[in-house]
């Protein structure tokens, strides 16, 4: 049974579901965790998450398959990434088993919110860790909360996947040796102003260059960049200040092993965009956003088309989505069945 929801008109917005998972870290260890109907957190006014940004989060989805079963896509990689984010912000380690179990519990408890197969909609999951407890000084929190909630979301592309234009920002998303590779809220807070400026000029979002030299593409809004070169190489930027996208690394593998392309991480210079015949942004929310063109100061560079999706980008999108929804065989270990 599914909830009485107009699945075809879902956007990417919060919908309260029945249950969420919460676990508390006190006296050096995590408790067992529990499911609760309460979607309001009760925390100290001195919590480090509020004052010093000691928090991180993840994003992943549950997919309804044709046979009615439910897939999770590489949740072990989300577990590994949140562990690195916690390490960077001096927060306690979350074991992979605890992370995946929490996600599984939330999906099972909200199974009626998992959209039907064929709608393009999914159940979005948001695990997060925050520093809490009575505190005022600049140091790690005395207590922590690990929680997972979920919300059904519609397909990112209304009416189909279509190219989007982007503009290069003068702002930096993260410092060269900062928290760019950790999925922390501060990185996203820093992107709000330049992102709004881009949208006011009718661009989908902005592109951030490497903070050290401002010569190489790093990220596209809150997503990772990839390009298909004129000689059929799949290239995505490498930098220690880029968030290690699970979607990006999945596409690197699929480009090489399913599409037969040479795939690599490397430099993507903003003044050499003509080396690419297609480009896109990738991440959990949108899967793949084709890039129509990029505005750099007075120059506007168009890739394949501003209106049509490039053939390689479309093949990558179809392959990845087919795996996630169970229509195409997945590489070993990529799919976890919710049971």
N, C-alpha and C positions, 0 to 999 in steps of 0.2 A: 504493500500500500504506500502511496505517496500523499503528501499533504495537498490540500486544495489550493494550489498555487498556479498562477498563469506562467508556466515555465518559459514560454516563448517570448515573454516580455520582461524577463529578469534583467536587471542591470548589475553593475558591480558595486553593490551597496549593502549595508548591514541589515540583516533580518534576524531577529531574535529566534533562536532555536530552543529545543527543550532542555538540553543538558550541556554542561561544560565540565572540564576536568580541572581540578586545582590541587596542588601539592605545596606544602610548606617546608622550608629548610630552616631548622633551628638547632642550636647546640651541635653543629657540625655534621648534620645528616638530613636527608630528605625523609619525610613521612611517606606512608603508602600512597597517598593521594586518593581523591574521591570525586565522584560526579555530583554536581549540584545544579539546582534549577536557578540559583541566584546569579544574575549576570552583572551584579555590581560588586566591585572590589572594595573592601574596607581596609584602609591602610593608614599608617601614621602620617601626620602632616610633615614629619621630618624625614620621610622616606627619601633615600638617595636617588630613586628613579625620578622623583619630582624636581629635585634641586641640582643634581649633578649628572643626570643622564645615564645613570647606571641601569641600563636595560637593553635587551635585545629581543629579536623576534624572528619567526620563520613564516613561510607561506608555502602550502602545498595543497593538493586537491584530491578528492575522492571521485572516481569515475564509475558511472553505471554502465555495465556491459550489456550486450544484446541478450544474454541468457539470464539477466537479472542480478548477477553477482556484482561485487564492487571491487574495483582496483584502487590501490595506492601506488603512486609512481615514485620509486626510489626514495622512500622515507628514511632509509639508512643514511643517505647523503645529507638530508636535512638535519638529521641527528648529529652527524659529524660537523656540519657547519655551525650549528648552535653551540656545540662544544667549543669550537674555536672562538666564537663570539664571546662566550662566557669567560674563557681564558683571558682574552684581551681586556675585558672589563672587570677582572678580578671577582667573577661570580662563580658559584660552585658548579662542579661538573655534573652534567645530567647523563647518566648511562644510556647507551643506545637502546637497550631493552626497555627502559622506563619511558623513553621518548616515544618509541613505536607503540608500546602498550597504551600510553595515554591517548595517542591519536586513534588507535583502533577502538578504544572505549568510547570516544566521542562520536566516531562514525556509527558504531553499532547503536548507541543511545539516540542518535538522530537519523536513523536510516530512512524515515519517512521524508526527510528533507533532501535526500540524495535525488537529484533530478532524473527523470526517465531517460533511457537510452534514446538517442536520435534527436534530442532537443538542443544539443550543443552546450547545455548548461551542466554545471558541476557543483560539488559541495566544496567550498573553499575552507581550508583549515588554517587557523592562526595560533600556533604555539608562541609563547613569550615568557621571558624571565625578567623580573623586576626586583630591585633592591628595596627593602622595606624596613620598618622598625624605627624606633625613636632615635634620631640622629640630628646633628647640626654641623659637625666638622666635615672637611673634605677627606673622606676615607671610605673604604668599602663598608657596605651595610652590615648590620648584625644579623639580619634575617632576609629571606628571599621567598618569592612566590614563583612557581612554575605553573602555568595554566595553558589550556588549549580550548579555544572555542571555534565554532564553525558557522557558516552562513551560505545558503545556496546562492550561486551567482550565474548570470547568463553568459552566453558567448561574448567575448570582448568585441567582436566585429558584428555589428548589426547589419544584416543584408550581405554578409560575406566579407572576406578578407580584402582590404583595399589599401593601397599605398598611402603613407602619411609623410608630410614634409616636416623637417626639423631645422633648427637654427643653432649655430654655434654660440655658446655663452661665453662671456668674459669672466664669469664667476668660476671658482673651483668648487668641485663637489667634496673633495677631501684633500688633506695634506699628504705630501709624499711619504711620510712615515707615520701617518695618522691612523684613523679607524676605517679607511675606505674598504678594506677587505672583510670587515665585520659587519653583520647586518644589525646595525644599531640605529635608533631613532634619530640621533643627531645628524647623521648623513642625509636623512630625508627632510629634516627641518631646514637644513641648509639649502635644499633644492627647491623649496616652495616659492621663494621670491623669483629666481630666474625662470622657473617653470611657468609662473603666472605671466611674466613678461613675454615669454615665448607665445603663450596662448593668446595674449592680447594682440599679437601680430599675426594671428591665425596660423601658427605652427602647432604641430601636435605636442611638442615639448622641445627642450633644448639638448644640445650635445655638449658634453664636457670634455675638454682637452686635458692632457696630462699636466698636473699642476707645476711640474718642474720647468718645462720648456714651452708649453702651450703650442706644440707642433703635432701631437699625435692624439687621435681619438681614444678616449677611455670608455665613457659610458653614454648611453642615450636615455636621458631622463633617469628613471629608476630601473632601466633595463640594460642588457649587454648588447654591444654592436657586433654584427658579423657582415662580411662581404664576400661575394663570389667574383673572383678575378676574371679577366678576359681569357685566361688560359685555364679556367675551371679549377681554381684552388678555393677552398673554403678557409677564410682567414678571420680570426677574431683577436682583438687586442690582448696583449699580455702586460700586466702591470701589477705590482704589489698593492696598489691602492684601488684595484677593481674588485667588486664583490664576486666571488667565485660562483657563478650561476650554475645551478644543476641543469637547467634547460640548455645553457651554452655547451657544457661538457657532453651532454647527451647528443646535441647536434653535431659536435665535432666527431663523435664516434659514428653517428649515422651517415654523415657526409662521406666518411672514408669507407665504412664497411657495407653500407647499403646503396650508396649512390656512386661509389667508385671514385670519389674526388680525393685529391690530396688535401689534407686538413691540418691546419697548424695554428698555434697562437703566435702572434708576432706584431710588429709595429704597423699601424695604419696611419700614415701621415696625411694630415688634412689638406696638404697641397698636392697630393697624388691620388685624388679620388677618381681620376680618369682611368686608373688601373682596374677599376671594378665595374662589372656590367650589371650587378645586382647588389643590394644591401638590405639589411633588416635589423630590427631590434628584437631581442628574445628575452623571455622571462616567464614565470609561472602564470601571471595574470593573463597576458595576451598570447602566450605561446610564441608566436612570431608576428611582428608588425613589419610589413614591407616598408622600406624607406623609398619614397618617390624621389625626393631631392633634399639637398642640404644647402642652407644659406650660410655663407662665410663672408662676413663684412658685405662687400658689394657684389660678390659672386654667388650665383645659384647654380649648383651642379645637379643635373638630373641623371639618375641611374637608368634602369630598364624603362620605366614609364611612370608618370604621375597618376595614371589611372588604371594600369594593368599590372597584375602580379607577375613577377618573373618566373620562368618555368622551373628553375632550380629551387627557388624559395618555396614555390607551391609544392614541389615534390617532398621537400624537407618537412613542411607543415603536415602534409597528408601522412607521411611515414610516422612522425612523432605522435600525432593524434590517433592514428590507427593503433599504435602500440598502447597508448594510454587507455583507450576505450576497449581494448581486447580484440580488435579486429585483425591485427597484424601481430605475428609472433614477436615477442620481445627478446632482447638479449638476456642471457641468463642473469637472474638476480634483480632485474629491474622492476618487476611487478610483485607486489605483496597483496594477496587476497584477504579481504576483510571477512572473517568467519565468526 
